[in-house]
């Protein structure tokens, strides 16, 4: 996924109300930017952190800038972390189309935001004649409390737990269901659930896997110009 224009450097002042952050631009101007991240962003929102912003030309937008990347040291030295939770779906779509996720190869039709379950929409529905349909739910991962260990979630996610139940229901009908965790931290080598943060999600994840829901985790390569899905990382209990 290429950013459509060069990102703009800034310095974080504070993040607040979940979706807002104040930053200082290189000119010294202080602006409020959109933070597309509903989580707690543990370890990623310290004042004075270097951040990078995208700029929208949409005249209807109230906030011109969006926060995309932050540079932090999570144990392996300073590195870029993607905090925009709307990007993983675009990353997954690009990777699926290019055949870069072997577990999701062999489907001729890829549809996005398809209604299923109880008032839900699955991120991707993969279909191919003669094969069971494959429901794919994508989650953004940007939590790292131990060197090289990525975790999800970074806050309680009732919606995420609901998705696990509904994916298991799809498996019960004969479909295939996959949880795809995209880690926007290049230094990640392993992935685990943050069960201390959301015990309920952990329980539902275990139940879903027993019922046949698959889980995949892949890390991303990040630069100030692009983000792309890279290697698989091991999922540990």
C-alpha positions as CSV (number, residue, x, y, z in Angstrom):
1,X,0.0,0.0,0.0
2,X,1.6,3.2,-1.2
3,X,0.7,6.4,0.5
4,X,-0.8,8.7,-2.2
5,X,1.5,11.6,-1.2
6,X,4.6,12.0,0.9
7,X,3.8,11.9,4.6
8,X,4.3,15.0,6.7
9,X,6.6,14.9,9.8
10,X,5.3,16.3,13.1
11,X,5.9,15.9,16.8
12,X,3.1,14.5,19.0
13,X,1.9,16.8,21.8
14,X,-1.0,14.7,23.1
15,X,-3.6,12.2,22.0
16,X,-7.1,12.6,23.5
17,X,-10.8,11.6,23.1
18,X,-9.5,8.5,21.3
19,X,-9.8,10.0,17.8
20,X,-8.0,13.3,18.2
21,X,-4.3,14.3,18.6
22,X,-2.5,17.6,18.8
23,X,0.8,17.8,16.9
24,X,3.4,20.4,16.1
25,X,4.3,20.7,12.5
26,X,7.9,21.6,11.4
27,X,6.8,25.2,11.0
28,X,5.9,25.3,14.7
29,X,2.2,25.4,13.9
30,X,0.1,23.3,16.3
31,X,-2.8,21.4,14.6
32,X,-5.4,18.9,15.6
33,X,-5.3,15.7,13.6
34,X,-7.6,12.6,13.2
35,X,-6.4,9.5,15.0
36,X,-8.1,6.5,13.3
37,X,-7.5,4.2,16.3
38,X,-10.2,3.3,18.9
39,X,-7.7,1.4,21.1
40,X,-5.6,2.5,24.0
41,X,-2.4,2.8,21.9
42,X,-0.2,1.6,24.8
43,X,3.4,2.7,24.3
44,X,2.6,4.7,21.2
45,X,1.3,8.0,22.3
46,X,4.0,9.5,24.4
47,X,4.5,13.3,24.0
48,X,7.3,14.4,21.8
49,X,7.2,11.2,19.7
50,X,8.0,11.7,16.0
51,X,4.8,11.1,14.0
52,X,3.9,11.2,10.3
53,X,0.7,12.5,8.8
54,X,-1.3,12.2,5.6
55,X,-3.1,15.2,4.3
56,X,-6.5,15.1,2.7
57,X,-7.6,17.4,-0.1
58,X,-11.3,16.7,0.6
59,X,-12.8,20.2,1.4
60,X,-15.6,18.6,3.4
61,X,-13.2,17.1,6.0
62,X,-13.1,19.0,9.3
63,X,-9.6,17.7,10.1
64,X,-7.2,18.0,7.2
65,X,-4.5,15.7,8.6
66,X,-4.6,12.0,9.7
67,X,-2.0,10.3,11.9
68,X,-0.5,7.4,10.1
69,X,2.9,6.4,11.7
70,X,4.8,6.9,14.9
71,X,8.4,6.2,15.6
72,X,9.1,4.4,18.9
73,X,11.5,2.0,20.5
74,X,9.7,-1.2,21.4
75,X,12.9,-3.0,22.4
76,X,14.6,-3.4,19.0
77,X,15.6,0.2,18.5
78,X,13.6,3.1,16.9
79,X,11.1,1.8,14.3
80,X,7.9,2.9,12.6
81,X,4.6,1.6,13.8
82,X,1.3,1.9,11.9
83,X,-1.5,3.2,14.1
84,X,-4.2,3.8,11.5
85,X,-6.6,0.9,11.9
86,X,-8.3,1.6,8.6
87,X,-5.2,0.6,6.6
88,X,-5.1,-3.2,7.3
89,X,-8.1,-3.9,5.1
90,X,-6.4,-2.1,2.2
91,X,-3.2,-4.0,2.9
92,X,-5.1,-7.3,3.0
93,X,-7.0,-6.6,-0.2
94,X,-3.7,-5.8,-2.0
95,X,-2.0,-8.9,-0.6
96,X,-4.8,-11.3,-1.4
97,X,-5.1,-9.9,-5.0
98,X,-1.3,-10.4,-5.4
99,X,-1.3,-13.9,-4.0
100,X,1.0,-13.0,-1.1
101,X,-1.0,-14.9,1.5
102,X,-0.6,-18.6,0.5
103,X,-3.4,-19.7,2.9
104,X,-5.9,-17.5,1.0
105,X,-5.0,-18.6,-2.5
106,X,-7.4,-20.2,-5.0
107,X,-10.4,-18.0,-4.8
108,X,-11.7,-16.3,-8.0
109,X,-14.0,-13.9,-6.3
110,X,-13.2,-11.5,-3.5
111,X,-15.9,-9.4,-2.0
112,X,-15.6,-6.8,0.7
113,X,-17.9,-5.7,3.5
114,X,-20.4,-8.6,3.0
115,X,-23.3,-8.8,5.4
116,X,-23.3,-12.0,7.6
117,X,-24.3,-13.1,11.0
118,X,-26.3,-10.8,13.2
119,X,-26.0,-7.3,11.7
120,X,-22.3,-7.7,10.9
121,X,-20.2,-7.3,7.8
122,X,-17.2,-9.5,7.2
123,X,-14.1,-7.8,5.9
124,X,-13.6,-10.2,3.0
125,X,-15.7,-13.1,1.5
126,X,-13.6,-15.3,-0.8
127,X,-15.5,-17.6,-3.2
128,X,-14.6,-20.2,-5.8
129,X,-16.9,-22.8,-7.4
130,X,-16.5,-26.2,-5.8
131,X,-15.0,-24.8,-2.6
132,X,-16.6,-23.6,0.7
133,X,-16.8,-19.8,1.0
134,X,-14.1,-18.3,3.1
135,X,-14.9,-15.5,5.6
136,X,-11.9,-13.4,6.5
137,X,-11.9,-10.9,9.4
138,X,-8.9,-8.6,9.6
139,X,-7.5,-7.1,12.8
140,X,-4.8,-4.4,13.2
141,X,-2.1,-5.2,15.7
142,X,0.1,-2.4,17.1
143,X,0.7,-3.5,20.7
144,X,4.1,-4.7,21.8
145,X,4.9,-4.8,25.6
146,X,7.8,-7.3,25.2
147,X,10.5,-7.2,22.6
148,X,9.4,-8.9,19.4
149,X,6.0,-10.1,20.9
150,X,3.0,-8.5,19.2
151,X,-0.3,-8.7,21.1
152,X,-4.0,-8.1,20.4
153,X,-6.2,-6.4,21.6
154,X,-4.9,-3.3,23.3
155,X,-8.3,-2.5,24.8
156,X,-11.5,-4.4,25.5
157,X,-13.2,-5.2,22.2
158,X,-16.8,-6.5,22.5
159,X,-17.1,-6.1,18.8
160,X,-14.1,-8.3,18.2
161,X,-15.5,-11.1,20.5
162,X,-18.8,-10.9,18.6
163,X,-16.9,-11.4,15.3
164,X,-15.3,-14.6,16.7
165,X,-18.7,-16.0,17.6
166,X,-20.1,-15.2,14.2
167,X,-17.1,-16.7,12.4
168,X,-17.5,-19.9,14.3
169,X,-21.2,-19.9,13.3
170,X,-20.1,-19.8,9.7
171,X,-17.8,-22.7,10.1
172,X,-20.8,-24.7,11.6
173,X,-22.6,-24.1,8.3
174,X,-19.8,-25.7,6.3
175,X,-17.9,-22.5,5.4
176,X,-14.3,-21.6,6.1
177,X,-13.4,-18.7,8.5
178,X,-10.1,-17.0,9.1
179,X,-8.9,-14.4,11.5
180,X,-6.0,-12.4,9.9
181,X,-4.0,-10.4,12.4
182,X,-1.8,-7.8,10.6
183,X,1.0,-6.5,12.8
184,X,2.1,-3.0,11.8
185,X,5.4,-3.5,13.6
186,X,8.3,-4.9,11.5
187,X,10.3,-6.2,14.5
188,X,7.5,-8.6,15.5
189,X,8.5,-12.3,15.6
190,X,5.7,-13.8,17.6
191,X,2.0,-13.0,18.2
192,X,-0.2,-13.7,21.3
193,X,-3.4,-12.5,22.7
194,X,-3.3,-9.9,25.4
195,X,-5.5,-12.0,27.7
196,X,-4.9,-9.7,30.7
197,X,-6.4,-6.8,28.8
198,X,-9.5,-8.6,27.5
199,X,-10.0,-12.0,29.1
200,X,-13.4,-12.4,27.3
201,X,-11.8,-12.0,23.9
202,X,-9.2,-14.7,24.9
203,X,-12.0,-17.1,25.8
204,X,-13.9,-16.5,22.6
205,X,-10.7,-16.9,20.6
206,X,-10.0,-20.2,22.1
207,X,-13.6,-21.4,21.6
208,X,-13.6,-20.2,18.0
209,X,-10.4,-22.1,17.2
210,X,-11.7,-25.3,18.7
211,X,-14.8,-24.9,16.4
212,X,-12.6,-24.6,13.4
213,X,-11.9,-20.9,12.9
214,X,-8.3,-20.4,11.6
215,X,-5.9,-17.8,12.7
216,X,-3.1,-16.2,10.8
217,X,-0.6,-13.5,11.8
218,X,1.7,-11.6,9.5
219,X,4.0,-8.7,10.2
220,X,4.3,-5.6,7.9
221,X,7.2,-3.7,6.4
222,X,6.8,0.0,7.0
223,X,8.5,3.0,5.5
224,X,7.4,6.6,5.2
225,X,6.3,5.8,1.6
226,X,4.5,2.5,1.9
227,X,3.3,-0.4,4.1
228,X,3.2,-3.9,2.8
229,X,2.4,-7.3,4.3
230,X,5.5,-9.4,4.9
231,X,6.4,-12.6,6.7
232,X,4.1,-14.8,8.8
233,X,4.8,-14.8,12.6
234,X,4.1,-17.6,14.9
235,X,0.9,-17.5,17.1
236,X,1.7,-18.6,20.6
237,X,-0.7,-19.4,23.4
